[in-house]
Amino acid sequence: MSQKMPAIIASRPWCEKLWTFGSFVFTRIDKASLKQVASSLTLTTLLSIVPALAVIMAAFSAFPLFAPYREAFENFMFSTLLPEQYSTQILGYIKQFASQAAGLTAFGIIGLAVSALLCISTIDAALNSTFEVRKLRSVWQRVLIYWALLSLGPIAIGVSLATSSYLTGMAMTGHLSSVASWLIPIFQLLFQAVILAMFYKYVPNCKVQWKDALVGGLIIALVFTVFRWAFGIYVMKGSYTTIYGAFAAIPVLLTWMYINWMFVLAGAAITAILPMLRATRFKDFDKPGNQLLSAVALLRILMKAKQDNRPQMSSIELAEAIGSYPDAVNATLSRLISTNYVVQIGTDSGCSWALLADAHSKTLEEAFEEFSVDLSNSLLKEGSPIAQWLNAGLKDQWLQTPMIKVLN
């Protein structure tokens, strides 16, 4: 989608906008490297699925009150995450492996728990990378979140699905109206969308709005439902069984895991893109020099606000002022903290920014260096022609003039 716009499209304003919009979306999704990340997560999941399942089943055993919901959770996991034709066979293998894990020693159980946590850690890193998070949570915060996902998450899913199964049983016995019976599949679809939305909302270490997470979750839940049906037909009529025979379950499982992760990561990419699309300058985000220009524009706005006796502005106000979105504003201004241009007030989820520098003496030289050239580059060794050229530019009047004169 990065190719040159055809003349026939450029001649029509609405076609040009649609082309620009589509180019931006596909460029951002491609930048997330979904194929490579999905491949990595497929291998990690394959190695960790038995330890994770053993820990999850142990969580059900630890809470006898929720034991009846264990079967509902198993049915959900293996009817949703595995192709129907092989779910029983693969489920049998995995449950057999997980039951054998019950006879492990304390050290073995600790090893299983660590393997399961490492799997979720890989997922966490992949999602944070998709959302371009610059700073991950602390180790202890991540361990607590991962353990909550492994222990409490399946129980919550089991309770919800047990309720759904109960309603389905009532519908089949005629205790519910025909309208209510039609609503059950819709409820199940919405439930999957909410699960995905919670995944996109709480796993990345950045502020994700519920409306964006729900849109991403609903799109992927719809696409996944259709694709699961189509993949089932392909497996039945395809060449897996002919080529692999009794071992067909193995390539089917690998292919299915890869496709699952592609969908999950695509939903994360869509969720991450939605705030950008609401910005008026979304087509500028990938252009060279945009971060430098955005930084200077933000410094100018904060300087003007300070002159108007507004000591601070929220990231939302700043984003609207430059046609961007709050996360991009926070990421840009956070790089100016170390050079004492600005100061952050509050947390990332609802922070404000204030100009710290004295505009009558501070220049834009350090901002230029931060966003354009890393002076530690080996090509800039002392005495080299390139270093002399750059130093001459940095000492030029346009970078040595105080901000108050340049930005007024």
N, C-alpha and C positions, 0 to 999 in steps of 0.2 A: 504493500500500500504506500510505500515511500517513493514510488515512481512518479514521474512528471504528470501533472494533471492534463488529460486530453483537452484539446481545444473546444470540442463540442460540449464538455462539461463546464469549462471556464466561461462559456458564453451565456450560461444560465445561472443566475445568482443562487437559486435554491439547490441546484445540483452541485455548485461549488461549495456551499456550506455543508452539504451532506458528504461530499468527498473529503473535505477537511476534517469533519467530525470522525468519519470512518478511519481515515489515515491515522489520526491521533490515537483512537482506541486500539487499533491493531498494533501500532508502534509501541504503546505502553504494555500491551499484553506480551508482545514479542520480547520486550526488554526484561520481563519477569522470568524468562528462560524456563517456561513451564515444562517443556519436554525433559530437560535435564534434571530439574528438581523432582518431577514425577518419577523418573527412573530411579533416582536415589531413594526416594521414599518407598518405592515398591520393594527394593531390596531390604531396606530397613524394616518394613512391615513384615516381610516374609520371615526375617530372622527373629522378630520380636512378637509375633502374633501369639505364639504359645505362651511365653512368659506373661504377656499382657492379659491373656484370657485366664491364666492361672491366678493372677492377682485379682482380677475382677470377680472370679468365682469365689475366691477366698473372702472377698468383701461381702458377697451375698451370704456366705456361711457365717460370717461374723455378726450379721444382723438377721437372726431367725425370723423376725417379723416380716422381712422382705423376701424370704425364701420362695413363696409362691410366685413371685414376679420374675424369678430366674428364667423359667421357660419362655416367658413372653419376651425377655431381652434376647435370649438365644434365637428365637424365631425371627425377631426383628433384624438382628445382625446378619444372619445368614440367608434370610430371604431378600434383604435389601442390598447387602454388600457382596453377595455371591450370585452367579447365574443359577437360576432355579434348577436346571437340569443336573447340576453337579453339587448343589448345596448340601444334600444329604450325605453324599460320599465324602466330601471335604470336611463337613462338620464332624463326621464320625472319626476321621483321622485326628483332627485338632483336639476334640474332646478326649480321645484316647491318650494323646500326648499330655494334655493338661492334667488328666487324672493321675498319670504316672508321676507328674511333678509334685503331687501331694505327699509322696513318700520321701521327699528330699529332706536333708538335714537343715538346720538353721542357716548355715552358710549358703546352702543351695537356694533356699528361699530368698535370702538377701540378694544372691546373684540374679534370680528371676526378677525381683523387684527393680534392681538396677537396670537390667536389660529393657524392661517395660518403660522405665523413666527415660532412658536414653532414646527410645523410639519416640516418645512424646516430645523430648527435647529437640530432636531433628525436625519434627513437625512444627514446633514453635519457631525454630530458626528459619524454616522455609516461609512461614506466614509472615514473620516480621520482615524478611527480605522482600517479599511481595509488596508489603505496605511501606517499604523503604524506611523502616525504623532505624534510627541512628544509634540508639542506646537501648540495650536489652534490660530486662528486670534483673534484680540481684539474684544470686544463686538460690538463696533461701526462699525468696518469693516464688521463683519458678518451681522449686521442689514442692512447695505447698500447693500451688495451682495444679501441677501434674498429678499429685497424689489425690487431690479432690476430684480431678477428671477420671482417674482410674477407679476410685472407690464410690463416690457419691453419684457421678454421672450415670453409670449403668443402672443404678437403683432407681433414679428419677425416670429414666427411659422405660424401665420395666414396669413401674407403677402406671405411667401414662399408657403404655401399650396394653397392659392388662385391662384398663378401662375401655380401650378401643376394642379389644377382643370381646369383652362382655357385651358392648353395644352391638357388635357384629353378630354375636350369637342371638341376641334378642331380635335383630332384624331377620335372621334366617328362620326363626321360629314364629315370625309374624307378630311379634309384640311391638314392633315399631312401624310407623307409617311408611309408605313407599318413598315419600319425600325425605324422611330421616334416613332411610336406607341409602338413598343416593348421596346423602351428605357425608356418609362415613368415609368413602374413598377421598373426598375432598379434605376431610379432617386429617386423614393420614398423610396426604400430600403437604398440607399446611404444617403438620407436625415435623416432617422432615425439613421443611423450609425454616422453621423456627430453630431446630437443632443446628442447622448450618449457620443461621444468622447469629446465634449465640457463640458459635465457634469463631466467626469473623469479628464479632464484637469484643470478646473478652481475651482472646489469645494474643493479638498484636499489642505491643506496648505503646499504643497511641490512641488518641480519641477517635472512635468510630461511631458515627451516628446510627441510631437504630434503624432509621428509614433506609439508609444505604445498605446496612447488613441484611435487612429483610428483603430488599430488592434483589441483592446478590443471591441470597439463599433461595428465594422463590424461583428465580430464573434457573438455577442449577437443579432444583428439585423437579421442575417441569421437564427440563432437558433429560435429566437422569432417568425419569420414569419412562419416557419415550424410548430412550436408548436401551434401557434394560430389556424392554419388550423386543426391540429389533435385534439385540445381541443374542437373546435366547433363540430367535428364529435362525440366526446365522450359525450358532453352535449346532443346532439340530440338523441343519442342511449343509453345513460347511464341511471342511476337510480335516478338522481336528481329530475326530474319531478314526477316520480312514488312515491318517498318517501315524498317529501316536497310539492308537488302540487303547489298551487298558490304562496307559499313562496319560490319556488326554486331559485328565483333571489338572495336571501340573501346568501345562501351557495355558489352559483356560484360566486357572487361578492367577497366574502372573499377568496375563493380558487384562483380566478383569480388575486387578489391583491397580495396574497402570492407568487404565481408563478412569477408575474411581478418583485417583489422585489428580488426574488431569482436570476432571470436573471440579473437584474441591478447590484446586488452585486457580482455576479459571473464575470461579465465583469470588475468590479473594481478590483477584485482579480487577474484576468488575466493581466490587465494593470499594476498592482503593481508587478507582478511576472516577467514580460518580462525583465526589467533591470537586475534582478538577474540572469536570464538564460543566458544573454550575458557575465556574469562574469565567469571566468574559474574555480573558486572555489565554485560554487553554492551549491555543495553537502556538503560543510563544514559549511554552515551558521547556521544550526540547531544543530550542534554538541556542546556538553558541552565544555566551555572554549574558544570557537572561538573568542568571543569579546576581551578577555584578550590577546590572541595571536595576534589578528589584531591590538590592541592598541599598543603593544610592537613593532610590525613590522612597524607601521606607525611612531612611535617615532624614530625608527632607521633610516628610510628613511629621515625624516625631519632633523635629526642630521647630516646625511651624506650630505644632500643638503646644510646645513648651512656651513659645512666644505669646500664645493666646491664653496662657495660664491654665493649660490642660497638662498636668505633669505626666500623665500616663494614658495609653490607649490600649484597648483590648486587641487581641490577635484577630478577632472577627472584624472589628472596625478597620484595622490595617489591611486585612485581606480585601474587604470591599473597596477600599480606597485605591488599591493598585490592580484590581481585577484578578486577584489570586484566591487562594483558599487558606484557612488558618494553619494547617500543618506545614505548608510551604513557607509561610511567614515565620513560624516558630523555628523551622530548620535554618532559614536564612539568618535571622537575627541572633540565633544561638552561636553562630560562628563569629559574631562581632562582640561577644561578651569578653573574650580574653584580651581584646585590644581596647577595652574600656570605652567603646562607643555607646553601648546600651546596657540596661540592666533588666532582668526578668523579674516580674512580680507575680507570685502565685505559681501554681502547678501548670503543667502542659495542657491539662484538660480545660482550663479556663483562665489562662494567664493574661497578664497585661505587660506592656513594655514601656519603658521610659528612656529618654535620651540622657546618658550619663556624661558624655563628653561636653566640654566647653566649646561651643560652635565658633567662638571668636578666636580660638587658638588651634583647635584640632583640624587637621587636614584629612583628605580622603586617601592619602598614600597607603595607610595600613589596610584599608578596605580593598583597595585595588590589588595589593599584594595577596590578600586572603582569597580573593575570588578569581584571580587571573593567573598569577605566577607564583610557584613555590620556589623561594629563593635558595632552597637547599639543593636544587637541581645541579647535577654534576657538570652540566654545560655552562653553568654560571660561576665556574671557579675563578678566583681572583686573577685579574689581568687578561682574561680572555676577551676577544672582540665582542662577543655576545653580551658578556657581563658589563663591559664599558658602555655598550649601546643601551642596555636596560637601565643602568644606573643614571645615565644622562637623562633618560625619559622620566625616571622617578623623581629626579631633582628639578624637572621642568616646572614652570609656573603653574600649570593646570593641576598638578598634584600637590603643590606646596602652598596653595592659597587656602586660607581658613574656610571652613564649611559655610560660615555665615555669608561670605561673599559669593561663593560658588553656587550655593543652593537657593539663595534669595532671588 
